[in-house]
């Protein structure tokens, strides 16, 4: 039975991924800063699923977990899903807030990746999947510090894959998945937050939809997956022409707020997600 570790699995997307993996026959180890929430996920993640508390900012704890997971026959999959989003103008956020996003979203991703790679490289196989965000490929207004952390995470992910191949290591995969706004607890309190409008500007995705995309990525590893694909093309074009983007920004943000209000009405009426 293949084994998998999922961070940030106490709810939302992490829980959906853990459940999807359990359905696919993985022996899942669900982790979260909240060990009780991780334990609840384990009850839904298939036979033999385990759980533990994990602070992804603690490199030693990540390495210990990876070593433990590998003892049972190898570590096949490690999914770095833990993340933190705080909205607002970057110059109005205090240093601890900015550091929290950098520590969890960047250092947490680095710690998990490096920890998983040690047993995977030794075994000559394995797959690390880093859950990033569309904010990792565009400068997201109202979510700038979060976006900066996700840019760093995607650079680390792809660069580490390049280094693996440069070193002649071919059996180990690293992937980044960048979904559009996800309807998870991370956004549940932001339906009226104008700074979070960008997360509602495209196609709001369910955790289950993204979990299925993760499963597909496991079956067919690729360096980068954007969900939905068309959003990646759209946002990369905006990033290429910042002067044009500045001119279009008022219209784009007005449309994002309109969609945010529409989603709020649908959600409050119980019409979405169905």
Backbone as a ProteinNet text record, in pm:
[ID]
protein_1_A
[PRIMARY]
XXXXXXXXXXXXXXXXXXXXXXXXXXXXXXXXXXXXXXXXXXXXXXXXXXXXXXXXXXXXXXXXXXXXXXXXXXXXXXXXXXXXXXXXXXXXXXXXXXXXXXXXXXXXXXXXXXXXXXXXXXXXXXXXXXXXXXXXXXXXXXXXXXXXXXXXXXXXXXXXXXXXXXXXXXXXXXXXXXXXXXXXXXXXXXXXXXXXXXXXXXXXXXXXXXXXXXXXXXXXXXXXXXXXXXXXXXXXXXXXXXXXXXXXXXXXXXXXXXXXXXXXXXXXXXXXXX
[TERTIARY]
84.5	0	88	73.9	156.1	122.4	220.6	202.1	205.6	133.6	126.4	115.4	185.8	173.8	107.9	10	-57.4	-48.4	9.5	15.6	-105.8	-135.6	-252.5	-379.9	-388.5	-499.5	-612.7	-613.6	-717.5	-853.3	-864.2	-992.2	-972.7	-1080.2	-1071.8	-1006.3	-914	-849.4	-764.9	-690.8	-607.9	-689.5	-804.1	-891	-945.8	-985	-1037.8	-930.8	-806.7	-697.6	-673.7	-672.1	-650.6	-759.7	-882.2	-992.6	-979.7	-942	-923.5	-812.5	-704.4	-593.9	-635.6	-711.6	-760.6	-846.9	-931.5	-1016.7	-934.4	-815	-728.2	-633.8	-650.9	-571.8	-442.9	-423.8	-304.3	-321.4	-210.7	-205.1	-168.2	-265.8	-252.6	-207.7	-114.6	-78.2	-117.6	-224	-276.1	-211.6	-159.5	-97.4	-160.8	-153.2	-205.4	-148.8	-148.4	-107.9	-201.3	-327.9	-428.5	-436.5	-378.6	-377.5	-515.8	-608.8	-745.4	-812.5	-794.5	-850.8	-785.7	-654.2	-585.2	-638.6	-666	-719.7	-857.1	-938.7	-1070.4	-1057.6	-961.7	-937.8	-898.2	-814	-767.3	-882.8	-988.6	-1104.1	-1177.8	-1151.2	-1219.5	-1128	-1003.4	-902.6	-865.6	-956.6	-934.2	-871.6	-870.4	-816.3	-669.8	-637.8	-498.7	-446.3	-530.4	-483.8	-438.2	-333.8	-278.3	-281.9	-251	-249.2	-149.4	-111	-25.6	-29.3	5.5	23	155.9	157.5	281.9	280.1	383.1	406.6	509.4	465.5	554.9	672.7	666.7	779.2	895.5	872.4	972.6	1038.4	1157.6	1225.7	1254.8	1299.3	1333.4	1210.8	1094.8	972.3	932.4	950.1	919.3	1011	1139.7	1235.1	1203.7	1165.8	1133.5	1011.3	911.7	790.5	820.9	901.6	936.8	1011.7	1102.9	1178.7	1086.4	993.5	898.5	809.5	760.1	672.2	745.5	873.6	951	983.4	977.9	1014.2	919	794.9	696.7	700.1	804	811.8	838.6	865.3	896.6	791.8	835.4	746.9	720.1	597	563.5	519.9	452.4	391.2	391.5	430.4	424.3	357.2	249.7	176.9	184.7	253.4	262.1	140.9	44.8	-79.5	-97.3	-28.9	-46.7	-19.1	-105.6	-88	-166	-125.2	-189.6	-214.1	-334	-368.8	-419.7	-352.8	-400.8	-406.1	-522.6	-538.7	-507.1	-500.3	-476.7	-359.1	-349	-236.2	-106.6	-3.7	122.3	182.5	169.3	232	153.3	33.7	-46.6	-35.8	26.3	44.1	170.4	163.1	282.3	379.1	498.3	603.5	567.5	507.3	469.4	369.9	281.1	183.8	254.6	341	416	503.9	567.7	656	577.8	457.4	375.7	351	312.5	286.5	412.9	523.8	649.6	695.1	682.3	727.6	646.1	513.6	428.9	430.2	404.7	387.3	517.8	626.8	755.8	839.8	875.7	961.4	891.8	761.4	688.8	695.8	680.9	693	834.7	933.2	1072.4	1102	1058.9	1087.2	1026.4	900.9	834.6	899.2	933.7	995.7	1129.7	1216.1	1349.5	1341.1	1248	1231.2	1189.7	1095.1	1046.4	1151.6	1231.4	1329.8	1437.1	1468.7	1575.7	1545.9	1432.4	1404.7	1368.9	1309.3	1271.2	1394	1491.8	1614.6	1686.6	1688.4	1753.8	1685.6	1552.2	1475.7	1469	1501.2	1496	1356.1	1261.4	1123.3	1050.5	942.2	858.8	811.4	714.1	653.8	617.2	667.4	629.7	538.4	422.4	329.6	310.4	341.5	325.4	201.9	106.8	-14.2	20.3	22.6	59.5	-69.4	-90.3	-207.7	-185.1	-293.5	-275.7	-203.6	-210.1	-136.4	13.7	57.4	198.7	247.9	154.8	197.2	149.3	89.8	45.5	57.7	77.4	78.9	-65.5	-113.9	-256.3	-286.7	-360.3	-395.1	-472.7	-438.9	-507.1	-452.2	-368.9	-311.5	-161.8	-97.9	38.2	139.8	136.1	233	211	86.3	53.3	105.1	80.4	125.3	276.7	346.9	493.1	541.7	475.5	515.7	491.2	384.4	353.3	445.4	488	589.3	717.4	756.4	877.1	859.2	741	715.8	720.4	667	667.7	809.1	887	1025.4	1106.5	1084.5	1155.2	1115.3	987.4	938.3	1000.4	986.4	1037.1	1189.4	1253.4	1398.8	1456	1390.2	1436.7	1420.7	1313	1295.7	1408.5	1440.5	1550.1	1681.4	1704.3	1827.5	1831.5	1717.1	1713	1758.1	1703.1	1738.7	1884.9	1928.5	2068.1	2164.2	2115.7	2197.6	2181.5	2102.4	2084.9	1981.6	1899.6	1795.1	1666	1621.1	1506.3	1382.7	1398	1284.2	1197.9	1240.8	1167.8	1106	976.8	904	870.4	869.4	818.6	723.3	606.4	505.3	449.5	407.6	333.7	194.4	93.1	-42.8	-94	-145.4	-188.3	-337.5	-422.2	-566.3	-612.4	-723	-791.9	-847.1	-921.9	-977.6	-1050.4	-1021.8	-1081	-1177.3	-1297.1	-1396.3	-1362.4	-1278.1	-1231	-1238.8	-1209.5	-1209.5	-1120.7	-1020.3	-932.6	-1008.4	-1114.3	-1193.4	-1330.5	-1368.4	-1505	-1540.9	-1442.1	-1470.4	-1438.1	-1420.6	-1377.5	-1478.2	-1600.8	-1703.3	-1735.1	-1706.9	-1732.2	-1602.4	-1491	-1361.2	-1318.4	-1319	-1281.1	-1136.3	-1050.2	-911.3	-897.1	-997.6	-993.5	-1067.1	-1112	-1192.9	-1121.4	-988.4	-914.1	-932.1	-954.1	-972.1	-1106.4	-1195.5	-1326.2	-1338.6	-1228.3	-1235.9	-1247.5	-1214.2	-1219.6	-1327.2	-1284.3	-1375.9	-1350.6	-1445.2	-1430.8	-1442.8	-1344.2	-1336.3	-1368.8	-1427.4	-1447.5	-1320	-1306	-1190.1	-1188.2	-1305.6	-1314.2	-1266.3	-1297.8	-1251.6	-1098.3	-1039	-893.4	-830	-892.4	-839.7	-836.8	-936.7	-937.4	-824.9	-795.5	-684.6	-550.9	-540.9	-419.5	-404	-514.1	-509.2	-463.7	-513.5	-471.9	-323.4	-275.4	-134	-46.7	-96.4	-22.6	-10.1	-120.2	-120	-31.8	-26.3	53.6	133.8	248.9	327	367.8	351	394.9	454.8	545.7	605.2	505.1	409.9	317.5	178.7	78	-61.1	-138.4	-210.6	-293.7	-438.9	-521.5	-662.5	-751	-840.3	-849.2	-738.8	-708.3	-592.4	-603.2	-722.8	-738.5	-702.1	-716.3	-684.5	-534.4	-456.4	-313	-270.2	-328.4	-297.6	-338.1	-457.7	-509	-419.3	-384.1	-307.8	-162.2	-106.4	31.5	40.4	-62.6	-65.2	-69.3	-149	-155.7	-20	48.3	177.7	284.6	268.2	365.8	356.4	237.9	215.1	163	250.8	205.8	146.6	195.2	137.7	-6.3	-32.4	-168.9	-255.5	-198.7	-273.3	-313.9	-224.7	-258.4	-379.1	-386.1	-498.8	-628.7	-615.7	-734.4	-775.9	-690.3	-712.4	-847.3	-890.2	-1020.6	-1135.3	-1134.3	-1239.8	-1230.7	-1107.6	-1089	-1132.9	-1101.2	-1138.8	-1289.9	-1350.7	-1495.8	-1566.5	-1514.3	-1572.7	-1550.3	-1433	-1404.4	-1498.6	-1526.6	-1619.2	-1760.4	-1798	-1929.6	-1941.8	-1838.2	-1840.4	-1837.6	-1762.6	-1756.7	-1895.6	-1966.9	-2102.9	-2196.9	-2177.7	-2262.4	-2240	-2115.2	-2086.2	-2143.8	-2134.3	-2188.3	-2337.3	-2409.7	-2554.4	-2585.6	-2510.3	-2533.5	-2503	-2395.4	-2355.6	-2454.8	-2493.9	-2588.7	-2725.7	-2760.1	-2887	-2880.3	-2761	-2744.1	-2745.2	-2723.2	-2726.6	-2587.1	-2484.5	-2347.8	-2266.5	-2180.9	-2169.8	-2284.4	-2319.9	-2432	-2383.3
-120.2	0	125.1	214.6	336.2	428.9	505.1	593.3	739.3	822.4	965.2	1047.3	1157.9	1257.5	1381.5	1435.4	1558.2	1658.7	1774.9	1879	1970	2038.3	2126.1	2049.5	1926.7	1836.8	1840.1	1938.5	1944.3	1985.4	2027	2068.4	2119	2166	2229.1	2143.3	2203.4	2135	2017.1	2033.8	1925.2	1801.8	1822.5	1709.2	1644.2	1725.3	1670.6	1588.3	1635.8	1561.5	1430	1434.9	1313.6	1210.5	1255.1	1162.8	1104	1186.5	1138.1	1032.9	1057.8	962.3	831.6	842.7	723	639.5	708.1	637.8	569.4	623.7	568.1	462.1	425.9	316.6	356.3	484.9	529	511.5	481.9	485.1	628.8	702.5	847.5	881.2	974	1034.7	1181.7	1217.5	1354.4	1434.7	1551.9	1636.5	1775	1839	1975.3	2036.8	2169.3	2237.9	2199.1	2169.2	2123.4	1971.1	1899.6	1752.8	1690.3	1757.4	1703.7	1705.7	1815.9	1825.2	1723.3	1702.2	1602.8	1463.2	1434.9	1304.4	1281.7	1386.4	1375.1	1344	1407.7	1377.7	1231.5	1180.9	1042.8	943.9	976.4	886.2	879.6	976.6	982.4	944.5	910.1	893.8	748.6	658	519.7	435.5	304.4	210.9	238.1	236.5	251.7	393.2	490.5	629.4	673.6	752.5	803.2	955.5	1011.9	1157.9	1200.6	1326	1384.8	1535.6	1601.7	1745.7	1777.8	1880	1919.8	2068.5	2135.4	2274.9	2273.3	2305.5	2294.1	2390.9	2486.4	2578	2511.3	2393.5	2319.9	2217.3	2249.1	2160.1	2024.2	2022	1895.2	1805	1863.9	1785.1	1728.1	1806	1757.3	1641.6	1654.6	1548.4	1421.1	1438	1321.5	1249.4	1324.1	1263.2	1190.2	1251.2	1186.9	1055.9	1056.8	935.7	827.5	868	772.2	712.8	798.1	750.5	654.8	676.4	593.4	456.3	442.8	314.6	201.6	235.6	131.4	78.3	105.5	55.4	163.7	284.6	393.7	503.1	622.9	738.3	767.2	746.2	759.8	900.5	968.7	1097.2	1189.3	1314.3	1416.2	1538.5	1582.6	1698.3	1812.7	1918.6	2040	2127.7	2123.6	2198.4	2310.5	2303.1	2402.9	2543.5	2637.2	2774.4	2873.1	2999.4	3107.9	3224.3	3281.4	3399.7	3509.7	3624.1	3745.5	3854.4	3913.9	4016.2	4155.6	4251.7	4390.1	4450.5	4581.1	4650.6	4611.1	4585.3	4535.1	4632.3	4761.9	4860.4	4879.7	4822.4	4832.3	4706.6	4602	4480	4490.6	4440.2	4446.4	4333.3	4345.2	4248.9	4105.8	4083	3945.6	3883.4	3964.8	3911.6	3871.1	3957	3921.8	3799.4	3793.7	3681.8	3551.5	3557.4	3436.4	3374.8	3456.8	3404.1	3350.5	3421.1	3373.7	3244.2	3237.7	3119.2	2995.2	3010.6	2894.7	2862	2963.2	2937.8	2908.5	2968.7	2946.3	2844.9	2878.8	2788.5	2655.2	2657.1	2531.9	2442.9	2504.4	2429.5	2377.3	2460.4	2417.2	2302.7	2318.5	2216.2	2082	2085.3	1960.8	1897.3	1980.3	1928.4	1862.9	1933.5	1882.3	1757.1	1758.2	1641.7	1518.8	1537.7	1425.4	1377.3	1469.4	1430.3	1336	1348.2	1264.8	1115.8	1064	921.6	889.2	984.2	958	940.9	1027.5	1016.8	886.5	851.4	726.7	605.5	613	501.4	506.5	622.8	638.3	658.1	694.8	715.7	805.7	863.8	947.2	1070.4	1137.4	1254.5	1355.4	1475.7	1587.9	1679.5	1709.2	1803.3	1922.2	2040.5	2162.4	2238.1	2254.7	2329.5	2477.4	2545.8	2687.8	2770.1	2839.1	2923.9	3000.1	3047	3138.5	3265.5	3296.4	3412.6	3395.1	3271.9	3248	3286.7	3319.6	3357.5	3496.6	3569.5	3705.5	3787.4	3917.7	4006.5	4036.6	3974.9	3981.2	4102.2	4202.6	4319.2	4277.4	4336.9	4304.8	4181.2	4104.9	3982	3977.4	4093.6	4108	4025	4030.4	3954.4	3804.5	3764.2	3623.8	3585.4	3672.1	3646.6	3635.5	3723.1	3718	3584.7	3536.4	3408.5	3294.2	3302.8	3196	3201.6	3321.1	3332.1	3259.8	3281.8	3215.9	3064	3019.4	2875.2	2808.7	2875.9	2815.2	2815.5	2920.4	2923.9	2812.2	2790.7	2683.8	2546.8	2528.5	2400.5	2365.9	2456.3	2429	2424.6	2514.7	2515.8	2388.1	2335.2	2211.1	2094.3	2093.9	1990.7	1999.4	2121.5	2139.2	2085.7	2113.1	2066.4	1914	1852.2	1706.2	1648.3	1703.8	1653.1	1686.2	1804.8	1845	1750.4	1693.1	1599.9	1456	1435	1300.7	1217.5	1280.7	1208.7	1215.1	1100.7	1098.5	1029.1	954.4	879.6	956.9	1076.5	1157.6	1277.1	1298.9	1408.6	1517.6	1640.4	1753.6	1831.6	1863.1	1936	2050.6	2154.1	2264.7	2267.7	2278.5	2294.1	2429.1	2507.2	2643.9	2657.4	2635.2	2649.7	2794.3	2823.4	2951.3	2954	3056.4	3066.8	2940	2892	2767	2796.3	2738.7	2757.3	2665.8	2716.9	2645.8	2743.2	2696.6	2789.8	2911.9	2902	3016.4	3135	3106.5	3213.8	3230.9	3141.2	3141.7	3271.6	3338.8	3463.3	3586.7	3566.4	3677.7	3712.4	3672.4	3701.6	3850.1	3923.7	4068	4149.2	4083.8	4150	4199.8	4329.7	4380.8	4348.2	4332.1	4298	4155.9	4072.9	3934.1	3914.7	4023	4012.5	3934.7	3948.6	3879.7	3729.2	3675.2	3530.5	3483.9	3577.6	3544.2	3589.3	3638.7	3703.2	3605.3	3480.6	3381.5	3278.9	3154	3044.2	2991.2	3012	2961.8	2809.3	2741.8	2596.5	2532.8	2415.5	2339.9	2263.4	2229.1	2151.2	2015.2	1959.2	1827.9	1833.9	1941.9	1957.1	1962.1	2037.6	2049.4	1916.7	1845.7	1715.3	1618.3	1625	1538.1	1575.9	1706	1750.7	1701.5	1699.4	1646.5	1498.5	1424.9	1283	1262.2	1346	1335.6	1367.1	1463.4	1499.7	1384.9	1310.6	1194.6	1089.9	1071	971.3	1013.6	1145.1	1195.6	1316.7	1292.4	1402	1507.1	1633	1746.3	1851	1934.4	2035.1	2135.6	2177.1	2283.4	2257	2267	2253.9	2374.9	2439.7	2554.2	2514.9	2543.7	2504.7	2627.8	2658	2599.6	2655.1	2582.2	2615.3	2754.8	2794.1	2922.5	3041.1	3024.8	3134.6	3163	3059.3	3079.1	3163.8	3136.8	3215	3361	3380.1	3515.3	3594.6	3534.7	3607.1	3627.8	3535.4	3554.3	3670.3	3687	3800.6	3932.5	3936.3	4057.8	4086.5	3981.8	3999.2	4047.5	4012.7	4052.7	4201	4257.9	4397.4	4477.5	4508.1	4574.6	4713.2	4787.6	4920.1	4908.4	4813.1	4790	4740.9	4654.1	4601.2	4712.6	4810.5	4923.5	5000.8	5014.4	5086.1	5007	4875.6	4790.5	4758.2	4790.2	4747.6	4790.8	4916.8	4954.6	4869.5	4842.4	4758.9	4615.3	4564	4425.8	4408	4504	4493	4510.3	4597.4	4613.8	4484.3	4418.1	4291.1	4183.6	4185.5	4088.3	4106	4230.9	4257.4	4212	4232.2	4187	4035.8	3963.6	3817.4	3773.1	3845.7	3812.6	3825.3	3933.5	3951.4	3844.1	3804.6	3700.8	3567.2	3532.9	3407.7	3411.3	3526.9	3536.4	3506.8	3564.2	3540.4	3393.4	3333.5	3192.6	3102.8	3132.8	3050.8	3066.2	3190.4	3213.9	3153.9	3143.5	3083.7	2931.1	2877.8	2733	2680.4	2769.4	2728.9	2693.1	2723.2	2687.2	2658.1	2559.9	2457.2	2357.4	2296.9	2202.1	2062.9
0	0	0	-99.2	-102.7	14.4	58.8	173.5	130.8	204.5	172.8	299.5	302.6	410	351.7	424	381.9	495.8	470.6	573.7	561.6	669.9	670.8	641.8	694.8	660.4	762.3	850.1	952.5	902.7	779.2	722.9	582.3	521.3	390.7	285.2	211.2	100.2	147.3	255.8	305.1	339.4	402.1	435	308.6	211.1	85.3	13.2	14.5	-48.7	24.2	156.3	235	207	198.2	169.8	29.5	-66.9	-204	-209.1	-138.6	-137	-70.4	39.1	105.1	12.4	-65	-161.5	-270.1	-296.8	-400.9	-347.2	-221.6	-166.8	-99.1	-70.4	-0.1	150.5	216	360.5	399	446.3	464.3	606.3	616.4	744.3	735.4	804.9	802.8	914.4	880.8	982.1	980.9	1094.7	1105.5	1232.3	1236.8	1359.5	1474	1439.5	1535.1	1528.5	1623.6	1617	1624.2	1691.1	1699.5	1563.2	1489.2	1354.4	1261.9	1277.2	1195.4	1224.7	1351.2	1389	1327.4	1322.1	1260.1	1111.5	1045.7	904.5	886	974.8	963	967.6	1042.3	1048.7	915.4	826.8	697.6	581	612.5	506.6	480.5	505.6	468	577.7	557.8	657.2	687.8	816.3	857	859.3	826	823.1	961.8	964.8	1089.7	1090.2	1204.9	1214	1320.3	1312.5	1415.8	1402.5	1512.2	1505.5	1438.9	1355.8	1289.8	1261.7	1306.1	1270.2	1157.7	1036.7	921	929	1019.2	1037.6	1110.1	1165.7	1242	1149.9	1100	1005.9	1066.8	1190.8	1255.2	1265.9	1295.8	1306.5	1170.8	1064.3	929.2	891.8	923	891.2	969.8	1097	1179.3	1124.9	1082.7	1027.2	897.1	810.1	683.6	708.6	804.2	836	890.7	976.4	1033.5	924.5	834.9	728	634.1	615.5	523	580.6	713.4	775.2	738.4	706.7	679.7	538	463.5	326.3	225	272.7	180.7	184.5	153	145.4	-1.7	-43.1	-184.7	-222.8	-130.9	-164.8	-44	-66.8	39.1	-22.9	37.5	-15.3	84.8	44.3	125.1	96.1	185.6	166.4	268.4	381.2	486.2	433	467	419.8	503.5	495.1	569.8	475.6	482.4	402.3	494.4	489.3	556.3	450.7	431.9	328.6	383	292.1	331.8	258.2	263.8	202.1	270.7	192.4	249.1	349.6	324.5	412.3	541.8	546.9	669.1	755.4	702.9	780.7	864.4	986.1	1071.1	1035.7	1088.4	1056.6	1098.1	1215.8	1251.2	1153.3	1097.3	1000.1	871.6	822.5	701.3	725.3	840.8	871.1	882.8	938.3	950.7	813.8	715.9	581.8	517.7	535.9	479.3	546.8	678.1	751.1	715.4	707.6	678.7	529.2	446.7	303.1	229.9	276.8	210.5	288.1	411.4	488.6	514.3	535.4	555.5	433.3	316.3	191	171.5	201.3	190.9	287.4	411.3	512.4	473.9	429.9	392.1	270.8	172.6	50.3	80	151.8	182.7	270	365.4	452.3	371.7	280	199.6	101.5	48.4	-52.7	2.5	129.8	185.3	168.3	217.3	195.4	51.1	-20.6	-159.6	-248.7	-232.2	-312.1	-279.2	-150.7	-110.5	-173.4	-184.8	-241.7	-394	-451	-596.1	-650.1	-563.7	-609.6	-510.2	-555.8	-469.9	-543.9	-485.8	-549.5	-441.3	-454.1	-367.7	-447.4	-391.2	-455.4	-361.9	-411.3	-334.2	-382.2	-292.6	-324	-312.4	-423.5	-425.6	-435.1	-544.9	-564.5	-693.2	-754.2	-866.7	-823.9	-695	-644.3	-660.2	-688.7	-709.8	-847.7	-939.2	-1074.2	-1112.8	-1020.6	-1048.8	-921.1	-935.3	-819	-781.3	-675.8	-640.9	-552.8	-603.3	-522.1	-397.6	-284.3	-159.8	-91.2	-163	-107.9	-140.2	-133.2	-185.1	-106.8	25.2	104	84.4	79.1	50.4	-87.4	-185.3	-321.5	-327.8	-256.6	-255.2	-198.9	-95	-36.1	-133.8	-210.4	-305.9	-427.6	-467.3	-572.4	-528.5	-404.6	-354.1	-351	-311.4	-302.5	-439.2	-540.5	-673.5	-731.3	-704.1	-751.4	-686.5	-558	-488	-542.9	-570.2	-620.4	-754.6	-849.7	-984.6	-987.2	-912.4	-909	-849	-746.5	-685.2	-782.1	-858.3	-961.2	-1063.9	-1105.8	-1201.6	-1142.7	-1014.6	-951.3	-939.5	-916.4	-913.1	-1047.2	-1154.3	-1286.5	-1319.9	-1278.5	-1301.1	-1230.3	-1119.5	-1041.3	-1087.1	-1192	-1245.4	-1173.7	-1091	-1015.4	-1095.6	-1145.2	-1235.2	-1177.4	-1070.8	-1018.1	-920.7	-883.5	-786	-857.2	-833.4	-897.4	-796.1	-842.7	-764.6	-854	-801.5	-879.1	-797.7	-868.5	-807.8	-869.3	-785.5	-835.5	-787.9	-882.9	-855.5	-886.1	-788	-812.2	-798.7	-865.5	-846.3	-704.1	-669.8	-535.8	-495	-374.3	-326.9	-212.7	-220.3	-114.9	2	89.3	207.7	325.4	446.9	561	541.7	453.8	429.7	371	294.2	232.8	296.2	385.2	438.8	510.1	568.4	640	556.5	425.5	340.3	230.5	248.8	148.4	141.2	248.8	250	256.6	236	245.8	108.1	83.7	-48.4	-84.3	14.6	-13.6	-67	-43.7	-90.5	-222.3	-282.8	-405	-515.1	-522.7	-627	-622.4	-504.4	-490.9	-548	-572.7	-627.9	-773.7	-831.7	-962.9	-1078.7	-1054.2	-1161.4	-1135.5	-1120.2	-1094.9	-954.9	-864.6	-729.2	-732.2	-675	-682.5	-548.4	-552.8	-429.6	-395.6	-268.6	-226.7	-296.7	-317.1	-381.3	-526	-596	-734.7	-738.5	-648.7	-647.7	-608.1	-514.5	-473	-590.5	-675.9	-794.7	-890.1	-899.4	-983.6	-926.9	-794.4	-731.1	-765	-759.2	-792.7	-937.7	-1027.1	-1167.2	-1181.9	-1103.9	-1108.5	-1058.6	-961.8	-912.9	-1023.1	-1096.1	-1202.7	-1319.9	-1345	-1457.9	-1409.4	-1348.5	-1289.8	-1392.9	-1354.6	-1435.4	-1342.7	-1391.1	-1303.2	-1248.8	-1332.8	-1293.2	-1350.3	-1263.9	-1306.4	-1254.9	-1344.4	-1308.2	-1326.4	-1225.9	-1227.9	-1206.8	-1304	-1437.8	-1528.3	-1633.5	-1716.5	-1778.5	-1820.6	-1889.1	-1800.9	-1669.4	-1578.7	-1577	-1595	-1598.5	-1715.7	-1832.2	-1952.6	-1931.1	-1878.2	-1856.2	-1760.8	-1648.4	-1547.5	-1588	-1661.6	-1708.8	-1807.6	-1887.9	-1980.3	-1903.8	-1796.6	-1715.2	-1650.3	-1608.6	-1543.9	-1641.9	-1769	-1870.4	-1906.1	-1884.4	-1924.8	-1805.1	-1708.1	-1585.5	-1608.2	-1706.9	-1731.2	-1778.2	-1866.9	-1912.6	-1796.8	-1712.6	-1598.7	-1503.8	-1483.2	-1396.9	-1450.3	-1581.5	-1641.5	-1628.7	-1639.4	-1632.8	-1489.5	-1392.3	-1254.9	-1197.2	-1212.9	-1156.9	-1210.6	-1342	-1400.8	-1350.1	-1341.6	-1297.2	-1152.9	-1066.8	-926.6	-907.6	-987.6	-979.8	-1019	-1121.7	-1164	-1057.5	-995.1	-889.4	-771.5	-733.2	-622	-658.7	-785.4	-830.1	-816.5	-858.6	-848.3	-702.2	-620.2	-477.6	-414.1	-447.7	-393.6	-446	-573.3	-632.7	-563	-539.6	-469.1	-327.6	-262.4	-126.8	-126.3	-221.3	-228.3	-255.6	-347.7	-380.8	-261.5	-191.4	-77.1	36.8	64.4	172.5	142.6	12.2	-25.6	-37.2	-16.8	-25.7	-168	-265.7	-407	-461.4	-381.8	-422.2	-298.8	-296.3	-400.3	-388.9	-502.6	-501.5	-470.4
[MASK]
++++++++++++++++++++++++++++++++++++++++++++++++++++++++++++++++++++++++++++++++++++++++++++++++++++++++++++++++++++++++++++++++++++++++++++++++++++++++++++++++++++++++++++++++++++++++++++++++++++++++++++++++++++++++++++++++++++++++++++++++++++++++++++++++++++++++++++++++++

